Amino acid sequence: MTTAPAIELKGISKSFGPVQANKDISICVMPGTIHGIIGENGAGKSTLMSILYGFYKADAGEIFIAGQKTTIPDSQAAIAAGIGMVFQHFKLVENFTVLENIVLGAEDSGLLRPSLARARRELKALADEYELNVDPDAVVQDIGVGMQQRVEILKALYRRADILILDEPTGVLTPAEADHLFRILENLKREGKTIILITHKLREIMDATDTVSVMRRGEMTATVKTADTSPAELAELMVGRKVLLQVEKAPAQVGATILDVQNLNVTDNKGVHRVKDVSFNVKAGEILGIAGVSGNGQSELLEVLGGYEKATGQILMNGTPIDLTGAKSDGRSRRARGIAHVPEDRQREGLIMDYQAWENVAFGYHHDPAFQSGMFMNHAAIKADTVEKMARFDVRPPDPRLAAKSFSGGNQQKIVLAREIERNPDLLLIGQPTRGVDIGAIEFIHQQIVALRDQGKAILLVSVELEEILALSDRIAVMFDGRMMGERMPQDTDEKELGMMMAGMTKEDAA
C-alpha cells in the first residue's frame, strides 16, 4: 500500500497586485522526513508556507493533508489540520512563563488552573520524549533564544502538530544551539513527525534534510534527494548560474593601525551595561571579524563607532582621539574622519524606505560640494552619480527613481554598500553584511569587502554567521555579554571553539 504524502500542494498560485509570488507550484512532502525549501530572496518560499499555514489564501491550487483535500482559511484551521509553524521571529509573550505561553490560545476552558496543570504534565512528557528540556516556570524574557525556540516547538507539539514548518530556525543560535536543534529535529523525525525546513544555509540543507526543493522567481525549479546533490548544484539551481561558494582572497598586507579602541564602556538609556571594558585595534589592509550571538554588545559597539551612541573610554582614529561624549559624536563628524558605516539593519538605519534610490545614495553625504548647486542640492548630479554606482554594484533594477522599498533585500544592501564604499573610507564598519541576502548577492558583497581590504583599507566586520566570519576575517574577536572573550586567527580555530567562546566559554572552561 502506497503511503500518502503528509503534504501535497497542487498548482498553487498567488499574486499581490502585478507581482506573482507563486506560479503554479506543486510539491510533495512525505511523512516522517525533513524536507528543505531553499531559494533567493523573493523566490516565494515564505508566501508558499504562509498559504499552507493559512495566513494567505491562494488564488488557485489545492492543498492535500495526508491524502485528504483540505481548505485552510486561517491559522486555526492549519493547527486543526496538524500543522505547526515556528517563525523566524518568535511569537511569545515575553513577561509570561514558558507554561503560560504554551497554554495561551489552547486552554481547556475558562478555568486556567486545570489547563496549566494538564499542560505541565504534557510538557514534561514532550520534553522527555524529544530532548526539549526547558523550565516551565521560567519567564520567557529571562531565557536565551535557544530555549525560546524550544518553547515555540513545544507550543506546536502541545497542539498535536504532526507537521512542523521552521522558517530560518538557526539565525539567532550559537553553533552548539543549532546542533542541538538538529538533534531535536532528528528525534521528531524518528517519531514520525514531518518537518519543512526553510533556510538559506546550504550546509544545513545538506546535513539535515532528506529531500530539498528549490524555488526561483516564484516557481519550483527542482526537487531532489539531498544525497544526490551538492551545495554547488543547489546554488546554481537557486540563482540560475554558477556561484562561487568560497571567498577567494590573498593573504592580508597589513599596515599601520587605523582604529584603536581602549577600555570602551557603553551603558544604554535603561542603565544596562552593554559594552564592558572592550579593547581592540584594526589595521590598514585587514578585516577584523567580530563574532557573537546577537545582543552581546556588538550593535552598541557599532553605534558608538558610527557616531550615534555615547560611551566612555578612548577611540583613536589614525592616532587622533574621537569624541565620545555626544558633543561632536555624530555620523557626519565620523564620515569627516574617514569612517564609513554599513549598519546592521539596512531598513531602519541605512535607508529611508519611502525615498528614491538617488535620495538614499546622497543620504549622509548631501553636504558634499559635488552634490551642491549654490544654496541647493544638485539633483541631476546625484542622479547621475547614482546611475554610475548602480552599474558598478549591479543593483537591479538600475532605476535611481525607484523607492528603496521596491528593491529586494540584496539590492537594498548593495545601495548602502555602494554609498559607503565609493566614499573611499579609511575604515569601513559593516554589520551583518549579508543578513537576509540571497546567495548570488552574498558572493558579490563578499568580493566588494575583500577588494576594499586589498586597497589597504581597514574593515571591522560584525556578523552572527560563523561561516562568513571565518571566510572573510584576517583576525577574529568574539564578544559575549559585552566583553571580548579573546582573539583567534582563522587558520588556528574552528566553528566549535568560536561557538564555545560565543557562549561565554573557553577551551579551559570546557575541559
C-alpha positions in Angstrom: 0.0 0.0 0.0 1.4 3.4 -1.0 1.8 5.9 1.8 0.0 9.2 1.1 2.2 12.4 1.2 2.0 14.3 4.5 1.5 17.4 2.4 0.8 17.8 -1.3 0.3 21.2 -2.9 -1.0 21.2 -6.5 -0.9 24.2 -8.8 -0.6 26.9 -6.1 -0.6 30.4 -7.5 -0.6 33.7 -5.6 -0.3 37.3 -6.8 0.0 40.6 -5.0 -1.2 43.2 -7.5 1.1 42.9 -10.6 3.6 40.7 -8.7 3.2 37.0 -9.0 4.8 35.5 -5.8 3.9 31.8 -6.6 3.3 30.4 -10.1 1.6 27.0 -10.4 3.7 25.4 -7.7 3.3 21.7 -6.9 5.2 19.9 -4.2 5.0 16.6 -2.3 6.4 16.2 1.3 6.5 12.6 2.5 5.6 11.8 6.1 8.5 11.2 8.6 11.0 13.2 6.5 12.8 16.5 6.8 12.1 18.4 3.6 14.2 21.6 2.8 13.0 24.5 0.8 15.6 27.0 -0.5 15.6 29.9 -2.8 16.8 33.5 -3.2 15.1 36.5 -1.6 11.7 37.0 -3.2 11.6 33.4 -4.6 8.2 32.8 -3.0 9.2 30.4 -0.2 7.6 32.4 2.7 4.4 33.1 0.6 4.0 29.4 -0.1 4.4 28.5 3.6 2.0 31.3 4.6 -0.6 29.8 2.3 -0.1 26.4 3.9 -0.4 27.9 7.4 -3.5 29.9 6.5 -2.0 33.5 6.5 -2.7 33.9 2.8 -5.4 32.4 0.5 -4.1 31.0 -2.8 -5.6 32.5 -6.0 -5.5 28.9 -7.4 -4.5 25.4 -6.4 -5.3 22.7 -3.9 -3.9 21.5 -0.6 -3.9 17.9 0.5 -3.0 16.8 4.0 -2.4 13.0 4.4 -4.2 12.5 1.1 -7.3 14.5 2.0 -8.2 17.7 0.2 -8.1 20.4 2.9 -9.2 24.0 3.0 -7.0 26.2 5.2 -8.6 29.7 5.5 -6.7 30.7 8.6 -4.0 29.6 11.1 -6.6 27.9 13.4 -7.6 25.7 10.5 -3.9 24.9 9.9 -3.4 23.9 13.6 -6.6 21.8 13.4 -5.1 20.0 10.4 -2.0 19.2 12.4 0.3 21.9 11.1 2.6 24.0 13.4 4.9 26.8 12.4 8.0 28.1 14.2 8.6 31.6 12.9 12.0 33.3 12.4 10.8 36.0 14.9 9.3 34.1 17.8 5.6 34.7 18.8 6.0 34.6 22.6 4.7 36.9 25.3 7.9 37.9 27.0 6.6 38.5 30.5 4.7 35.2 30.6 6.2 32.0 31.8 7.0 29.1 29.5 4.0 27.2 30.7 1.6 30.2 30.2 2.9 30.7 26.6 2.3 27.1 25.7 -1.2 27.1 27.1 -2.1 30.5 25.6 -4.8 30.0 23.0 -5.2 26.3 23.8 -6.9 26.5 27.2 -9.3 23.6 28.1 -11.9 26.0 29.5 -12.4 29.4 31.1 -10.6 28.0 34.2 -6.9 28.4 33.7 -5.7 26.3 36.6 -6.7 22.9 35.2 -5.3 23.9 31.8 -1.9 24.7 33.4 -1.9 21.5 35.4 -2.5 19.4 32.3 0.0 21.4 30.3 2.7 20.9 32.9 2.2 17.1 32.7 2.2 17.0 28.9 5.1 19.4 28.8 7.3 17.1 30.9 6.3 14.1 28.7 7.1 16.0 25.5 10.4 17.4 26.9 11.5 13.9 27.8 10.5 12.3 24.5 12.0 14.9 22.2 15.0 16.3 24.2 13.2 19.6 24.6 14.1 20.3 28.2 13.0 23.7 29.4 11.9 25.1 32.8 8.1 25.5 32.6 8.2 28.2 35.3 10.9 30.4 33.7 9.8 33.8 32.4 10.4 33.9 28.6 12.4 37.2 28.8 14.8 35.6 31.2 15.8 32.6 29.0 18.1 32.6 25.9 17.0 32.4 22.3 17.8 28.7 22.0 15.4 28.0 24.9 12.8 30.3 23.4 12.9 28.3 20.2 12.3 25.1 22.1 9.2 26.8 23.6 7.9 27.5 20.1 8.4 23.9 19.1 6.7 22.7 22.3 3.8 25.0 21.6 3.3 23.3 18.2 3.6 19.8 19.7 1.2 20.6 22.5 -1.3 21.5 19.9 -0.8 18.0 18.4 1.1 19.1 15.3 2.3 16.3 13.1 3.8 18.7 10.5 6.3 21.4 11.6 7.4 24.3 9.4 10.6 26.0 10.6 11.5 29.4 9.0 15.2 30.2 9.1 15.5 28.5 12.5 19.2 29.0 13.2 19.5 32.7 12.5 19.9 33.7 16.2 21.5 30.5 17.6 25.1 29.7 18.6 26.6 26.7 16.7 26.1 24.5 19.8 22.4 25.6 20.0 22.0 24.9 16.2 23.5 21.4 16.6 21.0 20.7 19.5 18.1 21.9 17.3 19.0 19.5 14.6 19.2 16.7 17.1 15.7 17.6 18.2 14.5 17.6 14.6 16.0 14.1 14.1 14.2 12.9 17.2 10.9 14.4 15.9 11.5 12.6 12.5 12.1 9.3 14.2 8.8 9.7 16.0 7.0 10.1 12.6 6.8 13.9 12.5 7.2 15.7 9.2 9.4 18.8 9.1 9.7 21.5 6.4 12.9 23.5 6.8 13.2 26.9 5.2 16.8 28.1 5.3 19.4 29.9 3.1 22.3 27.9 4.6 23.3 25.2 2.2 25.3 23.3 4.7 22.2 22.9 6.9 20.3 21.6 4.0 23.0 19.1 3.2 23.4 18.0 6.8 19.8 17.9 8.0 17.3 17.2 5.1 16.2 14.1 3.2 14.8 16.0 0.3 15.2 19.5 -0.9 13.1 21.7 -3.2 14.5 24.8 -5.0 12.4 27.8 -5.8 13.4 30.6 -8.2 11.2 33.7 -9.1 8.0 32.2 -7.8 8.4 28.8 -9.4 9.6 25.4 -8.2 12.7 24.6 -10.3 13.7 21.3 -8.9 13.1 18.7 -6.1 16.0 16.3 -5.5 17.1 13.8 -2.9 19.7 15.6 -0.7 22.1 12.7 -1.0 22.1 13.1 -4.8 23.0 16.7 -5.0 25.7 19.2 -3.8 25.9 22.7 -2.5 27.3 24.0 -5.8 24.4 22.4 -7.8 21.8 23.8 -5.4 23.3 27.2 -5.6 23.2 27.1 -9.4 19.6 26.0 -9.3 18.7 28.9 -7.0 20.5 31.6 -8.9 20.4 30.3 -12.5 24.2 30.5 -12.9 27.3 29.0 -11.3 28.1 30.7 -7.9 31.4 30.9 -6.2 30.8 29.5 -2.7 34.3 30.0 -1.4 35.7 33.5 -0.7 38.9 34.0 -2.7 41.4 36.3 -1.1 45.2 36.7 -0.9 47.0 37.0 2.5 46.5 40.4 4.1 49.1 43.0 3.6 48.7 44.7 7.0 49.8 48.3 7.5 49.5 50.9 10.3 46.8 50.9 13.0 43.8 52.8 11.7 41.4 52.2 14.6 42.5 51.8 18.3 39.8 51.2 20.9 40.8 51.2 24.6 38.6 50.4 27.6 35.4 51.2 25.9 32.2 51.1 28.0 28.6 51.7 26.9 25.6 52.0 29.1 22.1 52.2 27.4 19.3 54.6 28.3 17.9 52.0 30.7 21.1 51.8 32.7 22.2 48.4 31.3 25.9 48.0 30.8 26.1 46.8 27.2 29.8 47.1 26.3 32.3 46.3 29.1 35.9 47.5 29.1 36.4 46.4 25.4 39.8 47.0 23.8 41.0 46.1 20.2 42.5 47.6 17.1 42.1 47.3 13.3 45.0 47.9 10.9 45.1 49.0 7.3 44.7 46.2 4.8 42.9 43.8 7.2 39.5 42.6 8.1 38.8 42.1 11.9 35.7 40.0 12.3 33.7 40.2 15.5 31.6 37.1 16.1 28.9 36.7 18.6 25.2 35.9 19.1 23.0 39.0 18.6 22.5 41.0 21.7 26.0 40.7 23.2 27.2 44.2 22.7 28.2 44.2 19.0 25.3 46.5 18.0 26.2 49.1 20.6 29.9 48.9 19.7 29.0 49.7 16.0 26.7 52.5 17.2 29.5 54.2 19.2 32.0 53.8 16.3 29.4 55.1 13.9 28.7 58.2 15.9 25.2 57.8 17.4 25.8 56.4 20.8 27.8 57.8 23.8 30.5 55.9 25.6 33.4 56.2 28.0 37.0 55.0 27.2 39.1 56.0 24.3 38.9 55.6 20.5 41.8 56.8 18.3 41.2 57.1 14.5 44.5 57.4 12.7 46.1 58.3 16.0 43.7 61.1 16.9 41.0 60.8 19.6 37.3 60.7 18.7 34.8 62.5 20.9 32.6 60.0 22.8 30.6 62.5 25.0 28.0 63.3 22.4 29.1 66.9 21.9 30.6 66.0 18.5 29.5 62.4 18.4 27.5 62.2 15.2 27.7 60.4 11.9 28.7 63.5 10.0 31.9 64.0 12.1 32.7 60.3 11.8 32.4 60.5 8.0 34.7 63.5 8.0 37.3 61.4 9.9 37.2 58.7 7.2 34.8 56.3 8.7 32.0 54.7 6.6 29.2 52.7 8.1 27.0 49.9 6.7 24.6 49.4 9.6 23.2 46.1 10.8 19.6 47.0 9.9 19.6 48.5 6.4 15.9 49.3 6.5 15.8 51.1 9.8 19.3 52.7 9.9 20.7 52.5 6.4 17.9 53.6 4.1 14.7 55.8 4.2 12.4 53.2 2.6 10.0 55.6 1.0 12.7 57.7 -0.5 14.0 57.0 -4.0 17.4 55.3 -4.6 19.1 58.5 -5.7 18.0 60.3 -2.5 19.3 57.3 -0.4 22.7 57.4 -2.2 23.1 61.1 -1.1 21.9 60.2 2.5 24.6 61.4 4.9 26.7 62.8 2.1 24.3 65.6 0.9 26.8 68.3 2.1 29.4 67.1 -0.5 30.2 70.0 -2.8 29.8 67.7 -5.8 26.1 67.4 -4.8 25.6 71.2 -4.4 24.4 73.9 -6.8 24.7 77.2 -4.9 22.4 77.0 -1.9 20.5 74.0 -3.2 21.2 70.3 -3.8 22.1 69.4 -7.4 19.6 66.6 -8.1 20.9 65.9 -11.6 24.4 65.4 -10.3 23.1 63.0 -7.5 21.0 61.0 -10.0 24.0 60.7 -12.4 26.2 59.5 -9.5 23.6 57.0 -8.5 23.3 55.6 -12.1 27.1 55.0 -12.0 27.0 53.4 -8.6 24.1 51.1 -9.5 26.1 49.9 -12.6 29.3 49.2 -10.6 27.4 47.4 -7.8 24.9 45.6 -10.2 21.8 47.0 -8.5 18.7 45.6 -10.1 16.6 47.2 -11.5 19.1 50.0 -12.2 16.5 52.8 -11.8 17.5 55.7 -9.5 13.9 56.9 -9.2 12.6 53.7 -7.7 11.8 53.8 -4.0 14.1 51.8 -1.7 11.2 49.7 -0.5 10.7 48.5 -4.1 14.1 46.7 -4.2 14.8 43.2 -2.9 16.8 42.9 0.3 20.0 42.1 -1.6 19.7 45.1 -3.8 18.9 47.4 -0.9 22.1 46.2 0.7 24.0 46.9 -2.5 22.7 50.5 -2.5 24.0 51.0 1.1 27.4 49.4 0.2 27.8 51.5 -2.9 27.1 54.7 -1.0 29.6 53.9 1.7 32.4 52.0 -0.1 32.6 54.5 -3.0 33.5 57.2 -0.5 37.0 55.7 -0.2 36.9 55.4 3.6 40.0 54.6 5.7 37.7 52.4 7.9 34.6 50.6 6.9 32.2 49.5 9.7 29.9 46.8 8.4 27.3 45.0 10.4 25.6 41.7 9.2 26.6 42.4 5.6 24.6 39.5 4.1 21.6 39.3 6.6 18.5 38.3 4.6 20.5 38.4 1.3 20.4 35.7 -1.3 23.3 33.6 -2.3 24.1 35.5 -5.6 24.2 38.8 -3.8 26.3 37.3 -0.9 29.0 36.3 -3.5 29.1 39.9 -4.8 29.1 41.6 -1.4 32.0 39.4 -0.2 34.0 40.3 -3.2 33.5 44.0 -2.6 34.6 43.7 1.0 37.8 41.8 0.1 38.5 44.3 -2.7 38.3 47.2 -0.3 40.7 45.4 2.1 43.1 44.8 -0.8 43.1 48.6 -1.4 44.7 49.0 2.0 41.5 49.9 3.9 40.7 48.8 7.5 37.4 46.8 7.9 35.5 46.0 11.1 33.1 43.2 10.2 30.3 42.2 12.7 28.4 39.0 11.8 26.4 36.3 13.5 27.3 33.9 10.6 30.4 32.0 11.7 31.0 30.7 8.1 31.1 34.3 7.0 33.4 35.4 9.8 35.8 32.5 9.1 35.8 33.1 5.4 36.4 36.8 5.4 38.4 37.7 8.5 42.1 38.1 8.8 41.7 38.1 12.6 38.6 37.1 14.7 37.4 38.5 18.0 34.5 37.1 19.9 32.0 39.1 22.1 29.9 37.6 24.9 27.8 39.6 27.4 29.5 42.9 26.3 33.1 41.6 26.8 35.8 40.4 24.4 36.4 36.7 25.0 39.6 36.8 23.1 41.1 36.8 19.6 41.9 34.0 17.2 43.5 33.7 13.8 41.1 31.9 11.3 43.6 29.2 10.4 44.1 28.4 14.1 40.5 28.0 15.2 37.2 26.4 14.1 33.5 26.8 14.5 33.4 24.6 17.6 35.9 26.8 19.5 34.3 30.0 18.3 30.9 28.7 19.3 32.1 27.9 22.8 33.5 31.5 23.1 30.2 32.9 21.8 28.5 31.0 24.7 31.0 32.5 27.2 33.3 29.5 27.5 37.0 28.9 26.7 38.7 25.6 25.9 39.8 25.5 29.6 36.2 26.0 30.8 35.0 23.2 28.5 37.8 20.9 29.8 
